[in-house]
């Protein structure tokens, strides 16, 4: 899935001549804390609720209130993982999406992405969840899949979490079976912490 496929039509961009007050009203209406700002159809930056609230005169236009706005964005062909990473890196609720010539084509929101993720087949599919803990150097998805498949089950999805200050990782598996006791025992036989 790419960025172009998660554009939301529900959140319009602001224009550089819009007031700070209008920006705050739209943020409240659309339940976001950031909005893209355009000038002559070009993306100039992302304005945040916190930055607007720091200003004294909210009746002034955005181009008067701000000399410079941060410009986090992704291109429309960016993979969904890049979209998620960019939003997490900048801690933003809305991410602008541009075409190859850097023209604004739309934006996506945290809400839009969470809805898309929740609607994926592997999350909706009936099954059980197992969380494994192991050393980073011991991780092998092939080995994990072999253990699961030896018990006549399939891995529907997997997710890895790690901490930079740890040598351990947590591997979350969505398994095609609801009854997981056989699979858990198999992991324990291989000295994998469940």
ChimeraX attribute file (.defattr): number of C-alpha atoms within 10 A of each C-alpha:
attribute: neighborCount
match mode: 1-to-1
recipient: residues
	/A:1	10
	/A:2	15
	/A:3	25
	/A:4	21
	/A:5	13
	/A:6	20
	/A:7	20
	/A:8	16
	/A:9	9
	/A:10	12
	/A:11	20
	/A:12	14
	/A:13	20
	/A:14	20
	/A:15	20
	/A:16	22
	/A:17	14
	/A:18	17
	/A:19	21
	/A:20	27
	/A:21	17
	/A:22	16
	/A:23	26
	/A:24	22
	/A:25	13
	/A:26	19
	/A:27	17
	/A:28	12
	/A:29	10
	/A:30	14
	/A:31	13
	/A:32	19
	/A:33	17
	/A:34	24
	/A:35	27
	/A:36	29
	/A:37	26
	/A:38	19
	/A:39	13
	/A:40	8
	/A:41	13
	/A:42	14
	/A:43	24
	/A:44	19
	/A:45	19
	/A:46	22
	/A:47	24
	/A:48	21
	/A:49	17
	/A:50	11
	/A:51	13
	/A:52	19
	/A:53	13
	/A:54	9
	/A:55	12
	/A:56	10
	/A:57	13
	/A:58	17
	/A:59	12
	/A:60	17
	/A:61	18
	/A:62	24
	/A:63	18
	/A:64	13
	/A:65	18
	/A:66	15
	/A:67	7
	/A:68	13
	/A:69	16
	/A:70	12
	/A:71	15
	/A:72	17
	/A:73	21
	/A:74	23
	/A:75	21
	/A:76	24
	/A:77	15
	/A:78	15
	/A:79	15
	/A:80	18
	/A:81	12
	/A:82	14
	/A:83	25
	/A:84	15
	/A:85	11
	/A:86	16
	/A:87	20
	/A:88	12
	/A:89	10
	/A:90	11
	/A:91	11
	/A:92	18
	/A:93	17
	/A:94	25
	/A:95	27
	/A:96	26
	/A:97	26
	/A:98	22
	/A:99	14
	/A:100	10
	/A:101	7
	/A:102	14
	/A:103	14
	/A:104	22
	/A:105	16
	/A:106	23
	/A:107	26
	/A:108	23
	/A:109	25
	/A:110	17
	/A:111	14
	/A:112	16
	/A:113	18
	/A:114	10
	/A:115	12
	/A:116	12
	/A:117	13
	/A:118	12
	/A:119	12
	/A:120	10
	/A:121	11
	/A:122	17
	/A:123	13
	/A:124	10
	/A:125	13
	/A:126	13
	/A:127	19
	/A:128	15
	/A:129	18
	/A:130	14
	/A:131	15
	/A:132	17
	/A:133	17
	/A:134	16
	/A:135	12
	/A:136	13
	/A:137	9
	/A:138	11
	/A:139	16
	/A:140	10
	/A:141	11
	/A:142	9
	/A:143	11
	/A:144	18
	/A:145	14
	/A:146	15
	/A:147	18
	/A:148	23
	/A:149	14
	/A:150	12
	/A:151	14
	/A:152	11
	/A:153	18
	/A:154	18
	/A:155	19
	/A:156	18
	/A:157	14
	/A:158	15
	/A:159	10
	/A:160	13
	/A:161	10
	/A:162	13
	/A:163	9
	/A:164	7
	/A:165	6
	/A:166	9
	/A:167	11
	/A:168	17
	/A:169	19
	/A:170	19
	/A:171	19
	/A:172	17
	/A:173	22
	/A:174	21
	/A:175	24
	/A:176	20
	/A:177	18
	/A:178	12
	/A:179	12
	/A:180	18
	/A:181	9
	/A:182	11
	/A:183	20
	/A:184	19
	/A:185	13
	/A:186	16
	/A:187	17
	/A:188	12
	/A:189	10
	/A:190	10
	/A:191	10
	/A:192	16
	/A:193	13
	/A:194	15
